[in-house]
């Protein structure tokens, strides 16, 4: 494929993604609801364990709980994406999907590596919050405005926690926050932010002017 042909194909992909920005948000809202509820469930589990056996989740248990929540949320998102592709009568791994995955891959790879290199729950939480914000912002060329605002919120929150977590979450005389406190932080961000996002999307409906087609995309 020549360079002009490749450029034209990329423009068609970008145009298609921009024209479907509101579709991507309509899919994201139910996923955000599930993610928010599962995150609150993760905190509830951490709270129950803390009071049932009188000590919080271990570092390994904390990691397992939140990786399970990630897996369930990812599976839910795949189901919604698959349903959307069926409704539009398009292949699941379309050119748009491949473009989105290419944009997300670097941030997701870094997050995966750090997850298995870092063991302290508070550090993991801050890494996840910050990199999730970066992952959402990596879709800014074809995502709706609401999703970009969500990404900025996560990135800003993670950056603030990176600087201030010792002052905000470290109790006097303790080495670091307990996994229950960190689970509360995860519930407030991944739970609260996602629930607020889903509620806002459903309350305001689709913004018809969010997709800006490229006039020279054909």
C-alpha positions in Angstrom: 0.0 0.0 0.0 1.4 3.4 -1.0 1.7 6.3 1.4 -1.2 8.3 -0.1 -3.4 5.2 0.1 -2.4 4.5 3.7 -3.1 8.1 4.7 -6.5 8.0 3.0 -7.4 4.8 4.8 -6.4 6.4 8.2 -8.5 9.5 7.4 -11.5 7.2 6.7 -11.0 5.4 10.0 -10.7 8.6 11.9 -13.7 10.1 10.2 -15.8 7.0 11.0 -14.7 7.1 14.7 -15.5 10.8 15.0 -18.9 10.3 13.4 -19.7 7.6 15.9 -18.5 9.4 19.0 -22.0 9.5 20.5 -22.3 5.7 19.8 -19.1 5.1 21.8 -20.5 7.1 24.7 -23.8 5.2 24.6 -21.8 2.0 25.0 -19.6 3.4 27.7 -22.4 4.6 30.0 -23.6 1.1 30.9 -20.0 -0.1 31.3 -19.3 2.8 33.6 -22.4 1.9 35.7 -21.1 -1.7 36.0 -17.6 -0.5 36.8 -18.9 1.9 39.5 -21.1 -0.8 41.2 -18.3 -3.4 41.1 -15.9 -0.8 42.6 -18.3 -0.1 45.5 -18.6 -3.8 45.9 -14.8 -4.1 46.2 -14.8 -1.6 49.0 -17.7 -3.4 50.7 -15.8 -6.7 50.5 -12.7 -5.0 52.0 -14.8 -3.5 54.8 -16.4 -6.9 55.6 -13.0 -8.7 55.7 -11.5 -6.0 57.9 -14.3 -6.4 60.5 -14.8 -10.2 60.1 -11.2 -11.2 60.8 -10.0 -8.0 62.4 -7.3 -7.2 59.9 -7.5 -5.8 56.4 -6.9 -7.4 53.0 -3.3 -8.4 52.4 -1.4 -6.9 49.5 -2.0 -10.1 47.5 -5.7 -10.2 48.3 -6.1 -6.5 47.5 -4.5 -7.1 44.1 -6.7 -10.1 43.4 -9.9 -8.3 44.3 -9.3 -5.4 42.0 -8.0 -7.5 39.2 -11.2 -9.5 39.3 -13.2 -6.3 39.2 -11.1 -5.2 36.2 -11.7 -8.5 34.5 -15.5 -8.4 35.1 -15.6 -4.8 33.9 -13.6 -5.6 30.8 -15.8 -8.5 29.9 -18.9 -6.3 30.3 -17.4 -3.7 28.0 -16.6 -6.4 25.4 -20.2 -7.6 25.5 -21.5 -4.1 24.9 -19.0 -3.5 22.1 -20.0 -6.8 20.5 -23.7 -5.9 20.7 -23.0 -2.6 19.2 -21.1 -4.1 16.3 -24.0 -6.6 15.7 -26.5 -3.8 15.7 -24.5 -1.9 13.1 -23.8 -5.1 11.2 -20.1 -4.6 11.3 -17.2 -6.9 12.2 -16.2 -6.8 15.9 -12.5 -6.1 15.1 -13.2 -3.3 12.6 -10.6 -0.8 11.5 -12.0 1.6 14.1 -11.5 -1.0 16.9 -8.0 -1.7 15.7 -7.2 2.1 15.7 -8.6 2.4 19.3 -6.6 -0.5 20.6 -3.5 0.9 19.0 -4.0 4.1 20.9 -4.7 2.4 24.2 -2.0 -0.3 24.0 1.0 1.7 25.2 -0.7 3.0 28.4 -2.3 -0.4 29.1 1.0 -2.2 28.7 2.7 0.2 31.2 -0.2 -0.3 33.6 0.1 -4.1 33.3 3.9 -4.1 33.9 3.7 -1.8 36.9 0.8 -3.8 38.4 3.1 -6.8 38.8 6.2 -4.8 39.8 4.6 -2.6 42.5 3.2 -4.3 45.5 2.0 -1.5 47.9 -1.8 -1.0 47.5 -1.6 2.8 47.8 1.0 3.0 45.0 -1.0 0.6 42.9 -4.2 2.7 43.3 -2.4 5.9 42.3 -0.8 4.3 39.3 -4.2 2.8 38.2 -6.0 6.1 38.6 -3.4 8.1 36.8 -2.8 5.7 33.9 -6.6 5.1 33.4 -7.0 8.8 32.9 -4.2 8.7 30.3 -5.8 5.8 28.6 -9.1 7.7 28.3 -7.3 10.7 26.9 -5.5 8.5 24.3 -9.0 8.2 22.7 -9.6 12.0 22.5 -9.4 12.1 18.7 -12.6 10.0 18.4 -14.2 9.9 21.8 -17.1 12.2 22.9 -16.4 15.2 25.1 -17.8 13.5 28.2 -15.3 10.7 28.0 -12.4 13.2 27.7 -13.7 15.0 30.8 -13.7 11.8 32.7 -10.1 11.1 31.6 -9.0 14.5 32.7 -10.7 14.0 36.1 -8.9 10.7 36.6 -5.5 12.1 35.5 -5.9 15.2 37.7 -7.0 13.2 40.7 -4.1 10.7 40.3 -1.6 13.5 40.0 -2.9 15.2 43.1 -2.8 11.9 45.1 0.8 11.3 43.8 1.9 14.4 45.5 -0.3 14.5 48.6 -1.1 10.8 49.6 1.3 10.8 52.5 -0.5 13.8 54.0 -4.0 12.7 53.2 -4.0 8.9 53.8 -1.0 8.1 56.1 -2.2 8.0 59.7 0.3 9.2 62.4 2.6 6.4 63.5 1.8 4.1 60.6 3.9 3.2 57.6 1.2 3.4 55.0 -2.5 3.4 54.5 -4.3 0.1 55.1 -5.8 -1.8 52.2 -9.3 -0.8 53.5 -8.4 2.9 53.2 -7.0 2.3 49.7 -10.1 0.3 48.7 -12.1 3.4 49.8 -10.0 5.5 47.5 -10.6 3.1 44.6 -14.3 3.1 45.3 -14.4 6.9 45.4 -12.6 7.2 42.0 -13.5 4.2 39.9 -16.8 3.9 41.7 -17.9 7.4 42.2 -16.5 8.9 39.0 -18.0 6.2 36.8 -21.4 6.3 38.5 -21.4 10.1 38.1 -20.4 9.8 34.4 -23.1 7.2 33.7 -25.7 9.4 35.4 -24.6 12.5 33.5 -24.6 10.7 30.1 -28.1 9.3 30.6 -29.4 12.6 32.1 -28.1 14.9 29.3 -28.5 12.5 26.4 -26.4 12.5 23.3 -24.8 15.7 22.1 -25.3 15.8 18.4 -22.6 18.3 17.8 -19.8 16.2 19.4 -18.9 14.4 16.2 -17.1 16.5 13.6 -16.8 14.7 10.3 -13.7 15.3 8.2 -14.8 16.7 4.8 -11.8 15.3 3.0 -12.0 11.8 4.5 -13.2 10.0 1.4 
